[in-house]
């Protein structure tokens, strides 16, 4: 079994798909070796919830914790990639037999990973976490939930409700993962968001590594 | 000994100090719960070399490798924090007795960590890596070099030369670390830059954890 780190982040690029109504993404050369400058430097413009990113409680909860105040243990450590077969949303019924426990870090691999990132433009009918499943996860006391498209809540429903269920109970959210190269199972996870002071969320880089039965704590 | 992860990243905020001539940093609310919006979202504008960040070879080398093509092993794994006492720059003479080896990940803790981040505005006379020390590190074949202010090369000298010595030989560079809370010694390091397609560099988050003699590979 390979023990190499696998990148589960999507590339950040000009014009990339983002949540409708959020700021667009533009990466522009500020200096350029090709134009005779001494070095190449870029200017980055993007929303705080671009590509692979994290949501802080402050995203949906007034006076909620900001991203720079996240406990690093929330996103560094053992995690599980859980396959979701439901083509519409994550429901408590599919989670019940999975054996989710307090403190878990859970990444949901849905049909999104193979479908949404290849699509032209924003996919509205992506697989989301239902408010009922979010309540189940929050009450179980999971530490972190990761999803493989741009929102943990749906576009047509449960957008606000799912976020509030999780964020109001201190569950950190990773969105915009590409899990297409990753099978369900146990992993070591590292997800590090930019340390944006007072941030409602932040772009992040996320990597996983298959975890053997005898793996040490990360 | 604590085995908790220690954040060695500087916070990203509007108006923060950046390399002279680089794009300014502006974090602006795009939506705001406090204004009655359904959630809070921000727009981020910054240079690719803002705060704690990485330099890719493409920063100074034409057709050099871009940041999205970095091997993750460059910045995930055992590392050493090396104290530098020279008040002006890192010189080969101070490195010789340190026992630096091929494949090492080296973070230099200089006077910068206690001085530069507290200063108002940009500090020009920060401690940098001399071109001679850069050549020594590159020839030794280190994997990664990290420094505790905004550039590995100096403001008045060795700015271009030090970058080229390292980047032309495939040494990845982390700049803008705050090592004020970290003693010299062995650590586990994780530094993850944003995955900017074709990027000359990228803002990053970096964390370290003290490493005991019996520590497993990260």
Interface residues (C-beta under 8 A of the other chain):
Chain A: X4 X5 X7 X9 X10 X11 X12 X13 X22 X23 X27 X30 X33 X34 X38 X39 X40 X41 X42 X43 X44 X45 X46 X47 X48 X49 X51 X52 X58 X59 X60 X61 X62 X68 X72 X73 X76 X160 X163 X190 X192 X193 X194 X195 X196 X197 X198 X199 X200 X201 X203 X204 X205 X207 X216 X218
Chain B: X4 X5 X7 X9 X10 X11 X12 X13 X22 X23 X27 X30 X33 X34 X38 X39 X40 X41 X42 X43 X44 X45 X46 X47 X48 X49 X51 X52 X58 X59 X60 X61 X62 X68 X72 X73 X76 X160 X163 X190 X192 X193 X194 X195 X196 X197 X198 X199 X200 X201 X203 X204 X205 X207 X216 X218
